[in-house]
Amino acid sequence: MPIYVYDCRGCGVRFERFMPLALYRQTVVHTCAGIGAKVILPPMVRGDLPGYESPTTGRWIEGRRARHEDLRQSNCRPYEDGEKEYHERARAQETAALERRIDESVEREFFTLPARKKELLEQEVLSGADCVVTRSTPQGV
């Protein structure tokens, strides 16, 4: 359905109506009870999409039709408004929670070490020993 634009003869406000083409000739009344005068505007033309590399296939995608076909072949769909940001926030929250659990586990294990091992570990750290955290997932998880 097209969007029609009107200027109210009563209050002068420009307003829009979304209605079927069959009602084009119908008189339109604004909320102030003034009659709407049709405004003829140029049609809105939507330009084509700029080219980009497909994240799934690596092929160059040029235009809407190629994008639609690439999404269909990859069994994908476009992001909805805010969806990407939502997933990025959720991933950041999951990462922060994982970091907290790792810190808690390390601290818990450190306090279960015998006193002599704690002293040796402290000496290594104070002498400049570096530590690299490596995360691994058990098989089947």
N, C-alpha and C positions, 0 to 999 in steps of 0.2 A: 504494500500500500504506500502511496506517495505521501509526502508531507507538504501541505499547502501553507503558504504564508499570507497573512492578512494584516492590514492596518485598520484599527478600530476607528470608525468615523465619530464615535462618541467621545472617547478619551485620548485618541491618538497613539495608543500603545500598539506595537507590532507584536503579533502572536502567531503561533503555528497550530495547525490541526493535522492529525494523522488519520486519514479516512480513505475509504475505497474510491476508486476512480468513478464508480457509478454515482457517487454523491457530489461530484465536482461542481455541478450547477446549483446545488442547494445553497440557500442563504445561510451564512454562518454568523452567529451572534456571540459577541465577547461577554465576559463575566459582568461587565458594567451595563449590559443590555444594549450596547451599541452594535450597529451592523458592521461586519468586516468587509473591507474592500480588498479584493485579491491583489497580491503583489507578484509580479512576474519577475522571477530571478533566473539567472543562468543555471543550467543543470550542474550538479556537483559531479565532477569527474574524478574518479579514483585512479591514481597512477599505479603502475605496476610495482612489484617489490624489487628492491635492488638485489643483485646476485650475491650468493653466499655459498660456502662449502657445506655440504650436508654433513651433520655430525655423525650420522649412522653409516653412510656409504662412502663419504669422501668425494663424491661427485660434485661438480659445479651446478648449482640450481639457479635458474634465471627465470623469475616471474612466478605469478600465482599458480598457473596451471602446473608448472614443473614442481612447485612446492607441494601442491596437493597430491600429485602422483608420487613424489618421494615419501611423503607421510604415509600414503596408502601402502606402498611397497614395503615400508619398514614397520608397518602395523603400529604407527605412532599417531599422535594427535597434537595440535598446537597447545601451548600453555594458555590457560585462562588467566584473566586479570588477577594479579597478586599471587598466583600459584607458585611461581618460581621463588619469590621472596619468602613465601610461607615455608617452602622446603628448605631454603637456605637457613632460616631462623631455627627450624626444627633440627637440622643437622648441627648447627652451632650449639644448641641446647644439649643434644645427645653427646657431643664431643666434650662439653664442659662437665657433664655428669660422669662420663668415663674418666676424665682426668681426676675428678674428686675421688672416685672409687679406687683409682690407681694409687693416688696419694695415701688414702686410708690403708690400703693393703700394704704398701711399703712401710708406712709407720708402724702398723700392727706387727709385721714381720721383724722389723728392726728391734722392737721392744721384746720380742721373744728370743733374740740372740743371746748367747752367753756373754757375760761381761767382757771377757778377753777378746772375743770377736768384735764387739762394739768398739773397743779401744783401738784395735787394729784398723777397722774401717774408718774410724775418725782420723787416725794418723795418716791414712792414705789420702783421704779427702783434703786434710790440711796441707799435705805435701804437694798438692796440685793434681792429684789423680782426677781424671775426667770420667764421666759416666754417660753412657749412651743408652737411652731407653728404647728397647725393641719390643714391639707388640707382636704377639703371635696368637693365632686362634687354633685351638685343638682341632684335630681332624673330626669331621662329622658335625661340626657346630655351625 
